[in-house]
Amino acid sequence: MSKTVDILVIKTGGLRGYVQALPAMKAVRAAHRSARITVLTSSELVGLANDTPYIDDVEVIGDVADGRETARVGAEIKKAKFERVYDFDRNPASEKIFQASKLFGPSWIGGGKGMKYCFPDHDAKGMHPTDVALQQLKVAGLTPSVEPIPDVSWAATSRRNAPSLKPEFFGLTTPFVLLAPGSGGDSDAPRWPTARFAGLAARLAANGVAVAIVSDPEDRAEARDVSSAFPGAKDLTSRADVTQVAALATHAGGALGHFDSGVVHLIAAGGATTLSIAPSAEAGDLLGPRGRSVITVNAPDPTRTTVEYAAQMFAMFAHVGSLEALAAHD
């Protein structure tokens, strides 16, 4: 780690958590305009972290379950002489890193006991993760003026506005929608069947709407099941990286997926009208995606949510042109 860096942000784990922490990262950038800010993250998020405009440098942590790795990172943090560490992970691994670095180390902001600025878990209970991260900053004396809504609209013009960020690069023409059949891999909430995703894709395509299938890295099997059932959909699971999906979301007319899927959070942050399937309104509010246009589809038993109903929701809310025929399609 470079000694010139003086602010560290910790955000490892999955895509969902990274997206949820983006407003807080933006607030950290605003509070430390002249600092170099490093994010410590996992290998799967390196690409997105490198493209995030609030970050100057990216460091990768290995297996967070390995005590030797957390000890190594803690020692590196002390060596780099950071002024502050913003721990947005708030988990046992990041607390182990704190313990390894706390002696003569930087000021920590997080949820762990002994941290200089602590917003404890019992106070964070019942709060959306985005709000928890922003509240941590207030405890540390910052006054975040950012909205508590993740925003990845910057992805569309990142990488010097590369052609690979445009829908045309993937053979997509407007209107198009993004379907994300996976779950993010860490939830046992019931799922909308892949056959229904394929049925919706077929109905959209029959009405002139292009369909692209996207997923979290660990959910590619479900996504490929959908594209196999309806080959007319474009399977982007291995073609588009996270930043490219975020860029596509800024152009998409609509999207549908599960409330706990990281890629659904990413798409919502890109500005696409996002239909988020959740087992309850409460689950959608507490853990679901935030964006400019997010509609929670309450589905305690998703198998009872029909293709017809999903098509009607698209007809009512998605910006994909005139879809009167979609809702009535046989």
Summary of the structure (lengths in Angstrom):
residues: 330
radius of gyration: 20.4
end to end distance: 59.4
largest distance: 68.8
contacts: 1207
relative contact order: 0.12
helix: 45%
strand: 15%
